[in-house]
Amino acid sequence: MEEIVDSPSTWVAEHIRNYVRTGGAEGSRLFDNDVLLITTRGRITGRLRRTPVMYGCDGDQYIVVASYRGMPMHPCWYLNLVANPEVILQVGPQVFAAKARIVTEDERGPRWTMMASRFPTFVTYQEQTTRRFPVISLEPAIVRRTG
């Protein structure tokens, strides 16, 4: 199995380890919000990179926001999924393939509102930068059975 690289931040790496070790029993909630783990392929290194991200749901899609705490640049996980939208998600105990896509302008408004209502700090972060936060839909891969 290919090695997955977790965050160099000590507390984030510990959060990820706890999430994986407990099948999401620990770490799937943070600041009273739902958290998933997204594994992207590094656009420069080609290595798998795993990051915890707060999410909401819209039907069978997982919605995330690339806020990066209001920093002026996009987070690496977002840049990685733009380069390669095939990702792996862990939501609680479930691990599955998904495809990332930036939501359309028509979809963005209601999804941004949903995410900002779940985590109002997103609004504060957005006010700290001129960078418009991307809103991403993570769509689980559909397994087709034959025969």
Phi and psi in radians as a Rosetta constraint file:
Dihedral C 1 N 2 CA 2 C 2 CIRCULARHARMONIC -1.226 0.35
Dihedral N 2 CA 2 C 2 N 3 CIRCULARHARMONIC 2.398 0.35
Dihedral C 2 N 3 CA 3 C 3 CIRCULARHARMONIC -1.187 0.35
Dihedral N 3 CA 3 C 3 N 4 CIRCULARHARMONIC 2.441 0.35
Dihedral C 3 N 4 CA 4 C 4 CIRCULARHARMONIC -1.905 0.35
Dihedral N 4 CA 4 C 4 N 5 CIRCULARHARMONIC 2.261 0.35
Dihedral C 4 N 5 CA 5 C 5 CIRCULARHARMONIC -1.665 0.35
Dihedral N 5 CA 5 C 5 N 6 CIRCULARHARMONIC 2.200 0.35
Dihedral C 5 N 6 CA 6 C 6 CIRCULARHARMONIC -1.672 0.35
Dihedral N 6 CA 6 C 6 N 7 CIRCULARHARMONIC 2.998 0.35
Dihedral C 6 N 7 CA 7 C 7 CIRCULARHARMONIC -0.925 0.35
Dihedral N 7 CA 7 C 7 N 8 CIRCULARHARMONIC 2.497 0.35
Dihedral C 7 N 8 CA 8 C 8 CIRCULARHARMONIC -1.291 0.35
Dihedral N 8 CA 8 C 8 N 9 CIRCULARHARMONIC -0.233 0.35
Dihedral C 8 N 9 CA 9 C 9 CIRCULARHARMONIC -1.275 0.35
Dihedral N 9 CA 9 C 9 N 10 CIRCULARHARMONIC 2.188 0.35
Dihedral C 9 N 10 CA 10 C 10 CIRCULARHARMONIC -0.991 0.35
Dihedral N 10 CA 10 C 10 N 11 CIRCULARHARMONIC -0.867 0.35
Dihedral C 10 N 11 CA 11 C 11 CIRCULARHARMONIC -1.197 0.35
Dihedral N 11 CA 11 C 11 N 12 CIRCULARHARMONIC -0.588 0.35
Dihedral C 11 N 12 CA 12 C 12 CIRCULARHARMONIC -1.226 0.35
Dihedral N 12 CA 12 C 12 N 13 CIRCULARHARMONIC -0.758 0.35
Dihedral C 12 N 13 CA 13 C 13 CIRCULARHARMONIC -1.077 0.35
Dihedral N 13 CA 13 C 13 N 14 CIRCULARHARMONIC -0.674 0.35
Dihedral C 13 N 14 CA 14 C 14 CIRCULARHARMONIC -1.155 0.35
Dihedral N 14 CA 14 C 14 N 15 CIRCULARHARMONIC -0.718 0.35
Dihedral C 14 N 15 CA 15 C 15 CIRCULARHARMONIC -1.005 0.35
Dihedral N 15 CA 15 C 15 N 16 CIRCULARHARMONIC -0.830 0.35
Dihedral C 15 N 16 CA 16 C 16 CIRCULARHARMONIC -1.077 0.35
Dihedral N 16 CA 16 C 16 N 17 CIRCULARHARMONIC -0.826 0.35
Dihedral C 16 N 17 CA 17 C 17 CIRCULARHARMONIC -1.010 0.35
Dihedral N 17 CA 17 C 17 N 18 CIRCULARHARMONIC -0.774 0.35
Dihedral C 17 N 18 CA 18 C 18 CIRCULARHARMONIC -1.112 0.35
Dihedral N 18 CA 18 C 18 N 19 CIRCULARHARMONIC -0.733 0.35
Dihedral C 18 N 19 CA 19 C 19 CIRCULARHARMONIC -1.036 0.35
Dihedral N 19 CA 19 C 19 N 20 CIRCULARHARMONIC -0.886 0.35
Dihedral C 19 N 20 CA 20 C 20 CIRCULARHARMONIC -1.154 0.35
Dihedral N 20 CA 20 C 20 N 21 CIRCULARHARMONIC -0.809 0.35
Dihedral C 20 N 21 CA 21 C 21 CIRCULARHARMONIC -1.042 0.35
Dihedral N 21 CA 21 C 21 N 22 CIRCULARHARMONIC -0.655 0.35
Dihedral C 21 N 22 CA 22 C 22 CIRCULARHARMONIC -1.753 0.35
Dihedral N 22 CA 22 C 22 N 23 CIRCULARHARMONIC 0.130 0.35
Dihedral C 22 N 23 CA 23 C 23 CIRCULARHARMONIC 1.089 0.35
Dihedral N 23 CA 23 C 23 N 24 CIRCULARHARMONIC 0.548 0.35
Dihedral C 23 N 24 CA 24 C 24 CIRCULARHARMONIC 1.552 0.35
Dihedral N 24 CA 24 C 24 N 25 CIRCULARHARMONIC -0.073 0.35
Dihedral C 24 N 25 CA 25 C 25 CIRCULARHARMONIC -1.076 0.35
Dihedral N 25 CA 25 C 25 N 26 CIRCULARHARMONIC -0.585 0.35
Dihedral C 25 N 26 CA 26 C 26 CIRCULARHARMONIC -1.991 0.35
Dihedral N 26 CA 26 C 26 N 27 CIRCULARHARMONIC 2.363 0.35
Dihedral C 26 N 27 CA 27 C 27 CIRCULARHARMONIC 1.679 0.35
Dihedral N 27 CA 27 C 27 N 28 CIRCULARHARMONIC -0.172 0.35
Dihedral C 27 N 28 CA 28 C 28 CIRCULARHARMONIC -1.422 0.35
Dihedral N 28 CA 28 C 28 N 29 CIRCULARHARMONIC -0.051 0.35
Dihedral C 28 N 29 CA 29 C 29 CIRCULARHARMONIC -2.278 0.35
Dihedral N 29 CA 29 C 29 N 30 CIRCULARHARMONIC 2.371 0.35
Dihedral C 29 N 30 CA 30 C 30 CIRCULARHARMONIC -2.573 0.35
Dihedral N 30 CA 30 C 30 N 31 CIRCULARHARMONIC 2.276 0.35
Dihedral C 30 N 31 CA 31 C 31 CIRCULARHARMONIC 0.900 0.35
Dihedral N 31 CA 31 C 31 N 32 CIRCULARHARMONIC 0.680 0.35
Dihedral C 31 N 32 CA 32 C 32 CIRCULARHARMONIC 1.132 0.35
Dihedral N 32 CA 32 C 32 N 33 CIRCULARHARMONIC 0.484 0.35
Dihedral C 32 N 33 CA 33 C 33 CIRCULARHARMONIC -2.239 0.35
Dihedral N 33 CA 33 C 33 N 34 CIRCULARHARMONIC 2.699 0.35
Dihedral C 33 N 34 CA 34 C 34 CIRCULARHARMONIC -1.283 0.35
Dihedral N 34 CA 34 C 34 N 35 CIRCULARHARMONIC 2.424 0.35
Dihedral C 34 N 35 CA 35 C 35 CIRCULARHARMONIC -2.240 0.35
Dihedral N 35 CA 35 C 35 N 36 CIRCULARHARMONIC 2.358 0.35
Dihedral C 35 N 36 CA 36 C 36 CIRCULARHARMONIC -2.036 0.35
Dihedral N 36 CA 36 C 36 N 37 CIRCULARHARMONIC 2.888 0.35
Dihedral C 36 N 37 CA 37 C 37 CIRCULARHARMONIC -1.846 0.35
Dihedral N 37 CA 37 C 37 N 38 CIRCULARHARMONIC 2.263 0.35
Dihedral C 37 N 38 CA 38 C 38 CIRCULARHARMONIC -1.996 0.35
Dihedral N 38 CA 38 C 38 N 39 CIRCULARHARMONIC 2.270 0.35
Dihedral C 38 N 39 CA 39 C 39 CIRCULARHARMONIC -1.937 0.35
Dihedral N 39 CA 39 C 39 N 40 CIRCULARHARMONIC 2.089 0.35
Dihedral C 39 N 40 CA 40 C 40 CIRCULARHARMONIC -1.983 0.35
Dihedral N 40 CA 40 C 40 N 41 CIRCULARHARMONIC 2.871 0.35
Dihedral C 40 N 41 CA 41 C 41 CIRCULARHARMONIC -1.711 0.35
Dihedral N 41 CA 41 C 41 N 42 CIRCULARHARMONIC 2.187 0.35
Dihedral C 41 N 42 CA 42 C 42 CIRCULARHARMONIC -1.000 0.35
Dihedral N 42 CA 42 C 42 N 43 CIRCULARHARMONIC 2.227 0.35
Dihedral C 42 N 43 CA 43 C 43 CIRCULARHARMONIC -1.206 0.35
Dihedral N 43 CA 43 C 43 N 44 CIRCULARHARMONIC -0.369 0.35
Dihedral C 43 N 44 CA 44 C 44 CIRCULARHARMONIC -1.799 0.35
Dihedral N 44 CA 44 C 44 N 45 CIRCULARHARMONIC -0.847 0.35
Dihedral C 44 N 45 CA 45 C 45 CIRCULARHARMONIC -1.510 0.35
Dihedral N 45 CA 45 C 45 N 46 CIRCULARHARMONIC -0.439 0.35
Dihedral C 45 N 46 CA 46 C 46 CIRCULARHARMONIC 1.366 0.35
Dihedral N 46 CA 46 C 46 N 47 CIRCULARHARMONIC 0.017 0.35
Dihedral C 46 N 47 CA 47 C 47 CIRCULARHARMONIC -1.479 0.35
Dihedral N 47 CA 47 C 47 N 48 CIRCULARHARMONIC 2.670 0.35
Dihedral C 47 N 48 CA 48 C 48 CIRCULARHARMONIC -1.322 0.35
Dihedral N 48 CA 48 C 48 N 49 CIRCULARHARMONIC 2.351 0.35
Dihedral C 48 N 49 CA 49 C 49 CIRCULARHARMONIC -2.234 0.35
Dihedral N 49 CA 49 C 49 N 50 CIRCULARHARMONIC 2.279 0.35
Dihedral C 49 N 50 CA 50 C 50 CIRCULARHARMONIC -2.010 0.35
Dihedral N 50 CA 50 C 50 N 51 CIRCULARHARMONIC 2.364 0.35
Dihedral C 50 N 51 CA 51 C 51 CIRCULARHARMONIC -2.475 0.35
Dihedral N 51 CA 51 C 51 N 52 CIRCULARHARMONIC 2.418 0.35
Dihedral C 51 N 52 CA 52 C 52 CIRCULARHARMONIC -1.421 0.35
Dihedral N 52 CA 52 C 52 N 53 CIRCULARHARMONIC 2.432 0.35
Dihedral C 52 N 53 CA 53 C 53 CIRCULARHARMONIC -2.474 0.35
Dihedral N 53 CA 53 C 53 N 54 CIRCULARHARMONIC 2.386 0.35
Dihedral C 53 N 54 CA 54 C 54 CIRCULARHARMONIC -1.245 0.35
Dihedral N 54 CA 54 C 54 N 55 CIRCULARHARMONIC 2.530 0.35
Dihedral C 54 N 55 CA 55 C 55 CIRCULARHARMONIC -2.489 0.35
Dihedral N 55 CA 55 C 55 N 56 CIRCULARHARMONIC 2.846 0.35
Dihedral C 55 N 56 CA 56 C 56 CIRCULARHARMONIC -2.279 0.35
Dihedral N 56 CA 56 C 56 N 57 CIRCULARHARMONIC 2.993 0.35
Dihedral C 56 N 57 CA 57 C 57 CIRCULARHARMONIC -2.080 0.35
Dihedral N 57 CA 57 C 57 N 58 CIRCULARHARMONIC 2.517 0.35
Dihedral C 57 N 58 CA 58 C 58 CIRCULARHARMONIC -2.341 0.35
Dihedral N 58 CA 58 C 58 N 59 CIRCULARHARMONIC 1.707 0.35
Dihedral C 58 N 59 CA 59 C 59 CIRCULARHARMONIC 1.145 0.35
Dihedral N 59 CA 59 C 59 N 60 CIRCULARHARMONIC -2.237 0.35
Dihedral C 59 N 60 CA 60 C 60 CIRCULARHARMONIC -1.649 0.35
Dihedral N 60 CA 60 C 60 N 61 CIRCULARHARMONIC 0.168 0.35
Dihedral C 60 N 61 CA 61 C 61 CIRCULARHARMONIC -1.713 0.35
Dihedral N 61 CA 61 C 61 N 62 CIRCULARHARMONIC 2.489 0.35
Dihedral C 61 N 62 CA 62 C 62 CIRCULARHARMONIC -1.718 0.35
Dihedral N 62 CA 62 C 62 N 63 CIRCULARHARMONIC 2.257 0.35
Dihedral C 62 N 63 CA 63 C 63 CIRCULARHARMONIC -1.909 0.35
Dihedral N 63 CA 63 C 63 N 64 CIRCULARHARMONIC 2.264 0.35
Dihedral C 63 N 64 CA 64 C 64 CIRCULARHARMONIC -2.292 0.35
Dihedral N 64 CA 64 C 64 N 65 CIRCULARHARMONIC 2.798 0.35
Dihedral C 64 N 65 CA 65 C 65 CIRCULARHARMONIC -2.169 0.35
Dihedral N 65 CA 65 C 65 N 66 CIRCULARHARMONIC 2.292 0.35
Dihedral C 65 N 66 CA 66 C 66 CIRCULARHARMONIC -1.551 0.35
Dihedral N 66 CA 66 C 66 N 67 CIRCULARHARMONIC 1.246 0.35
Dihedral C 66 N 67 CA 67 C 67 CIRCULARHARMONIC -1.431 0.35
Dihedral N 67 CA 67 C 67 N 68 CIRCULARHARMONIC -0.616 0.35
Dihedral C 67 N 68 CA 68 C 68 CIRCULARHARMONIC 0.831 0.35
Dihedral N 68 CA 68 C 68 N 69 CIRCULARHARMONIC 0.737 0.35
Dihedral C 68 N 69 CA 69 C 69 CIRCULARHARMONIC 0.944 0.35
Dihedral N 69 CA 69 C 69 N 70 CIRCULARHARMONIC 0.509 0.35
Dihedral C 69 N 70 CA 70 C 70 CIRCULARHARMONIC 1.434 0.35
Dihedral N 70 CA 70 C 70 N 71 CIRCULARHARMONIC 0.196 0.35
Dihedral C 70 N 71 CA 71 C 71 CIRCULARHARMONIC -1.133 0.35
Dihedral N 71 CA 71 C 71 N 72 CIRCULARHARMONIC 2.745 0.35
Dihedral C 71 N 72 CA 72 C 72 CIRCULARHARMONIC -1.289 0.35
Dihedral N 72 CA 72 C 72 N 73 CIRCULARHARMONIC -0.220 0.35
Dihedral C 72 N 73 CA 73 C 73 CIRCULARHARMONIC -1.999 0.35
Dihedral N 73 CA 73 C 73 N 74 CIRCULARHARMONIC 2.812 0.35
Dihedral C 73 N 74 CA 74 C 74 CIRCULARHARMONIC -1.277 0.35
Dihedral N 74 CA 74 C 74 N 75 CIRCULARHARMONIC 2.626 0.35
Dihedral C 74 N 75 CA 75 C 75 CIRCULARHARMONIC -1.194 0.35
Dihedral N 75 CA 75 C 75 N 76 CIRCULARHARMONIC 2.653 0.35
Dihedral C 75 N 76 CA 76 C 76 CIRCULARHARMONIC -1.019 0.35
Dihedral N 76 CA 76 C 76 N 77 CIRCULARHARMONIC -0.677 0.35
Dihedral C 76 N 77 CA 77 C 77 CIRCULARHARMONIC -1.057 0.35
Dihedral N 77 CA 77 C 77 N 78 CIRCULARHARMONIC -0.612 0.35
Dihedral C 77 N 78 CA 78 C 78 CIRCULARHARMONIC -1.204 0.35
Dihedral N 78 CA 78 C 78 N 79 CIRCULARHARMONIC -0.812 0.35
Dihedral C 78 N 79 CA 79 C 79 CIRCULARHARMONIC -1.050 0.35
Dihedral N 79 CA 79 C 79 N 80 CIRCULARHARMONIC -0.650 0.35
Dihedral C 79 N 80 CA 80 C 80 CIRCULARHARMONIC -1.124 0.35
Dihedral N 80 CA 80 C 80 N 81 CIRCULARHARMONIC -0.762 0.35
Dihedral C 80 N 81 CA 81 C 81 CIRCULARHARMONIC -1.293 0.35
Dihedral N 81 CA 81 C 81 N 82 CIRCULARHARMONIC -0.430 0.35
Dihedral C 81 N 82 CA 82 C 82 CIRCULARHARMONIC -1.149 0.35
Dihedral N 82 CA 82 C 82 N 83 CIRCULARHARMONIC -0.722 0.35
Dihedral C 82 N 83 CA 83 C 83 CIRCULARHARMONIC -1.239 0.35
Dihedral N 83 CA 83 C 83 N 84 CIRCULARHARMONIC -0.597 0.35
Dihedral C 83 N 84 CA 84 C 84 CIRCULARHARMONIC -2.543 0.35
Dihedral N 84 CA 84 C 84 N 85 CIRCULARHARMONIC 1.722 0.35
Dihedral C 84 N 85 CA 85 C 85 CIRCULARHARMONIC -1.289 0.35
Dihedral N 85 CA 85 C 85 N 86 CIRCULARHARMONIC -0.095 0.35
Dihedral C 85 N 86 CA 86 C 86 CIRCULARHARMONIC -1.369 0.35
Dihedral N 86 CA 86 C 86 N 87 CIRCULARHARMONIC 2.035 0.35
Dihedral C 86 N 87 CA 87 C 87 CIRCULARHARMONIC -2.250 0.35
Dihedral N 87 CA 87 C 87 N 88 CIRCULARHARMONIC 2.943 0.35
Dihedral C 87 N 88 CA 88 C 88 CIRCULARHARMONIC -2.059 0.35
Dihedral N 88 CA 88 C 88 N 89 CIRCULARHARMONIC 2.323 0.35
Dihedral C 88 N 89 CA 89 C 89 CIRCULARHARMONIC -1.983 0.35
Dihedral N 89 CA 89 C 89 N 90 CIRCULARHARMONIC 2.544 0.35
Dihedral C 89 N 90 CA 90 C 90 CIRCULARHARMONIC -2.114 0.35
Dihedral N 90 CA 90 C 90 N 91 CIRCULARHARMONIC 2.083 0.35
Dihedral C 90 N 91 CA 91 C 91 CIRCULARHARMONIC -2.113 0.35
Dihedral N 91 CA 91 C 91 N 92 CIRCULARHARMONIC 1.819 0.35
Dihedral C 91 N 92 CA 92 C 92 CIRCULARHARMONIC 1.076 0.35
Dihedral N 92 CA 92 C 92 N 93 CIRCULARHARMONIC -2.260 0.35
Dihedral C 92 N 93 CA 93 C 93 CIRCULARHARMONIC -1.453 0.35
Dihedral N 93 CA 93 C 93 N 94 CIRCULARHARMONIC -0.193 0.35
Dihedral C 93 N 94 CA 94 C 94 CIRCULARHARMONIC -1.499 0.35
Dihedral N 94 CA 94 C 94 N 95 CIRCULARHARMONIC 2.295 0.35
Dihedral C 94 N 95 CA 95 C 95 CIRCULARHARMONIC -2.120 0.35
Dihedral N 95 CA 95 C 95 N 96 CIRCULARHARMONIC 2.233 0.35
Dihedral C 95 N 96 CA 96 C 96 CIRCULARHARMONIC -2.747 0.35
Dihedral N 96 CA 96 C 96 N 97 CIRCULARHARMONIC 2.778 0.35
Dihedral C 96 N 97 CA 97 C 97 CIRCULARHARMONIC -1.345 0.35
Dihedral N 97 CA 97 C 97 N 98 CIRCULARHARMONIC 2.599 0.35
Dihedral C 97 N 98 CA 98 C 98 CIRCULARHARMONIC -2.601 0.35
Dihedral N 98 CA 98 C 98 N 99 CIRCULARHARMONIC 2.906 0.35
Dihedral C 98 N 99 CA 99 C 99 CIRCULARHARMONIC -2.110 0.35
Dihedral N 99 CA 99 C 99 N 100 CIRCULARHARMONIC 2.289 0.35
Dihedral C 99 N 100 CA 100 C 100 CIRCULARHARMONIC -1.633 0.35
Dihedral N 100 CA 100 C 100 N 101 CIRCULARHARMONIC 2.518 0.35
Dihedral C 100 N 101 CA 101 C 101 CIRCULARHARMONIC -2.609 0.35
Dihedral N 101 CA 101 C 101 N 102 CIRCULARHARMONIC 2.502 0.35
Dihedral C 101 N 102 CA 102 C 102 CIRCULARHARMONIC -1.279 0.35
Dihedral N 102 CA 102 C 102 N 103 CIRCULARHARMONIC 2.308 0.35
Dihedral C 102 N 103 CA 103 C 103 CIRCULARHARMONIC -1.197 0.35
Dihedral N 103 CA 103 C 103 N 104 CIRCULARHARMONIC 2.688 0.35
Dihedral C 103 N 104 CA 104 C 104 CIRCULARHARMONIC -1.240 0.35
Dihedral N 104 CA 104 C 104 N 105 CIRCULARHARMONIC 2.886 0.35
Dihedral C 104 N 105 CA 105 C 105 CIRCULARHARMONIC -1.055 0.35
Dihedral N 105 CA 105 C 105 N 106 CIRCULARHARMONIC -0.674 0.35
Dihedral C 105 N 106 CA 106 C 106 CIRCULARHARMONIC -1.123 0.35
Dihedral N 106 CA 106 C 106 N 107 CIRCULARHARMONIC -0.625 0.35
Dihedral C 106 N 107 CA 107 C 107 CIRCULARHARMONIC -1.375 0.35
Dihedral N 107 CA 107 C 107 N 108 CIRCULARHARMONIC -0.450 0.35
Dihedral C 107 N 108 CA 108 C 108 CIRCULARHARMONIC -1.069 0.35
Dihedral N 108 CA 108 C 108 N 109 CIRCULARHARMONIC -0.830 0.35
Dihedral C 108 N 109 CA 109 C 109 CIRCULARHARMONIC -0.900 0.35
Dihedral N 109 CA 109 C 109 N 110 CIRCULARHARMONIC -1.015 0.35
Dihedral C 109 N 110 CA 110 C 110 CIRCULARHARMONIC -1.165 0.35
Dihedral N 110 CA 110 C 110 N 111 CIRCULARHARMONIC -0.562 0.35
Dihedral C 110 N 111 CA 111 C 111 CIRCULARHARMONIC -1.304 0.35
Dihedral N 111 CA 111 C 111 N 112 CIRCULARHARMONIC -0.663 0.35
Dihedral C 111 N 112 CA 112 C 112 CIRCULARHARMONIC -1.102 0.35
Dihedral N 112 CA 112 C 112 N 113 CIRCULARHARMONIC -0.770 0.35
Dihedral C 112 N 113 CA 113 C 113 CIRCULARHARMONIC -1.051 0.35
Dihedral N 113 CA 113 C 113 N 114 CIRCULARHARMONIC -0.757 0.35
Dihedral C 113 N 114 CA 114 C 114 CIRCULARHARMONIC -1.055 0.35
Dihedral N 114 CA 114 C 114 N 115 CIRCULARHARMONIC -0.822 0.35
Dihedral C 114 N 115 CA 115 C 115 CIRCULARHARMONIC -1.211 0.35
Dihedral N 115 CA 115 C 115 N 116 CIRCULARHARMONIC -0.672 0.35
Dihedral C 115 N 116 CA 116 C 116 CIRCULARHARMONIC -1.177 0.35
Dihedral N 116 CA 116 C 116 N 117 CIRCULARHARMONIC -0.559 0.35
Dihedral C 116 N 117 CA 117 C 117 CIRCULARHARMONIC -1.264 0.35
Dihedral N 117 CA 117 C 117 N 118 CIRCULARHARMONIC -0.553 0.35
Dihedral C 117 N 118 CA 118 C 118 CIRCULARHARMONIC -1.294 0.35
Dihedral N 118 CA 118 C 118 N 119 CIRCULARHARMONIC -0.654 0.35
Dihedral C 118 N 119 CA 119 C 119 CIRCULARHARMONIC -2.375 0.35
Dihedral N 119 CA 119 C 119 N 120 CIRCULARHARMONIC 1.444 0.35
Dihedral C 119 N 120 CA 120 C 120 CIRCULARHARMONIC -1.007 0.35
Dihedral N 120 CA 120 C 120 N 121 CIRCULARHARMONIC -0.332 0.35
Dihedral C 120 N 121 CA 121 C 121 CIRCULARHARMONIC -1.106 0.35
Dihedral N 121 CA 121 C 121 N 122 CIRCULARHARMONIC -0.387 0.35
Dihedral C 121 N 122 CA 122 C 122 CIRCULARHARMONIC -0.996 0.35
Dihedral N 122 CA 122 C 122 N 123 CIRCULARHARMONIC -0.681 0.35
Dihedral C 122 N 123 CA 123 C 123 CIRCULARHARMONIC -1.135 0.35
Dihedral N 123 CA 123 C 123 N 124 CIRCULARHARMONIC -0.773 0.35
Dihedral C 123 N 124 CA 124 C 124 CIRCULARHARMONIC -1.056 0.35
Dihedral N 124 CA 124 C 124 N 125 CIRCULARHARMONIC -0.809 0.35
Dihedral C 124 N 125 CA 125 C 125 CIRCULARHARMONIC -1.027 0.35
Dihedral N 125 CA 125 C 125 N 126 CIRCULARHARMONIC -0.763 0.35
Dihedral C 125 N 126 CA 126 C 126 CIRCULARHARMONIC -1.089 0.35
Dihedral N 126 CA 126 C 126 N 127 CIRCULARHARMONIC -0.600 0.35
Dihedral C 126 N 127 CA 127 C 127 CIRCULARHARMONIC -1.219 0.35
Dihedral N 127 CA 127 C 127 N 128 CIRCULARHARMONIC -0.300 0.35
Dihedral C 127 N 128 CA 128 C 128 CIRCULARHARMONIC -1.480 0.35
Dihedral N 128 CA 128 C 128 N 129 CIRCULARHARMONIC -0.117 0.35
Dihedral C 128 N 129 CA 129 C 129 CIRCULARHARMONIC -2.536 0.35
Dihedral N 129 CA 129 C 129 N 130 CIRCULARHARMONIC 2.780 0.35
Dihedral C 129 N 130 CA 130 C 130 CIRCULARHARMONIC -1.573 0.35
Dihedral N 130 CA 130 C 130 N 131 CIRCULARHARMONIC -0.159 0.35
Dihedral C 130 N 131 CA 131 C 131 CIRCULARHARMONIC -1.231 0.35
Dihedral N 131 CA 131 C 131 N 132 CIRCULARHARMONIC 2.229 0.35
Dihedral C 131 N 132 CA 132 C 132 CIRCULARHARMONIC -1.460 0.35
Dihedral N 132 CA 132 C 132 N 133 CIRCULARHARMONIC 2.150 0.35
Dihedral C 132 N 133 CA 133 C 133 CIRCULARHARMONIC -1.177 0.35
Dihedral N 133 CA 133 C 133 N 134 CIRCULARHARMONIC 2.209 0.35
Dihedral C 133 N 134 CA 134 C 134 CIRCULARHARMONIC -1.197 0.35
Dihedral N 134 CA 134 C 134 N 135 CIRCULARHARMONIC 2.481 0.35
Dihedral C 134 N 135 CA 135 C 135 CIRCULARHARMONIC -1.927 0.35
Dihedral N 135 CA 135 C 135 N 136 CIRCULARHARMONIC 2.229 0.35
Dihedral C 135 N 136 CA 136 C 136 CIRCULARHARMONIC -2.092 0.35
Dihedral N 136 CA 136 C 136 N 137 CIRCULARHARMONIC 2.418 0.35
Dihedral C 136 N 137 CA 137 C 137 CIRCULARHARMONIC -1.777 0.35
Dihedral N 137 CA 137 C 137 N 138 CIRCULARHARMONIC 2.249 0.35
Dihedral C 137 N 138 CA 138 C 138 CIRCULARHARMONIC -1.895 0.35
Dihedral N 138 CA 138 C 138 N 139 CIRCULARHARMONIC 1.935 0.35
Dihedral C 138 N 139 CA 139 C 139 CIRCULARHARMONIC -1.842 0.35
Dihedral N 139 CA 139 C 139 N 140 CIRCULARHARMONIC 2.026 0.35
Dihedral C 139 N 140 CA 140 C 140 CIRCULARHARMONIC -0.967 0.35
Dihedral N 140 CA 140 C 140 N 141 CIRCULARHARMONIC 2.454 0.35
Dihedral C 140 N 141 CA 141 C 141 CIRCULARHARMONIC -1.180 0.35
Dihedral N 141 CA 141 C 141 N 142 CIRCULARHARMONIC 2.502 0.35
Dihedral C 141 N 142 CA 142 C 142 CIRCULARHARMONIC -1.677 0.35
Dihedral N 142 CA 142 C 142 N 143 CIRCULARHARMONIC 2.192 0.35
Dihedral C 142 N 143 CA 143 C 143 CIRCULARHARMONIC -1.578 0.35
Dihedral N 143 CA 143 C 143 N 144 CIRCULARHARMONIC 2.116 0.35
Dihedral C 143 N 144 CA 144 C 144 CIRCULARHARMONIC -1.746 0.35
Dihedral N 144 CA 144 C 144 N 145 CIRCULARHARMONIC 2.225 0.35
Dihedral C 144 N 145 CA 145 C 145 CIRCULARHARMONIC -1.643 0.35
Dihedral N 145 CA 145 C 145 N 146 CIRCULARHARMONIC 2.425 0.35
Dihedral C 145 N 146 CA 146 C 146 CIRCULARHARMONIC -1.965 0.35
Dihedral N 146 CA 146 C 146 N 147 CIRCULARHARMONIC 2.731 0.35
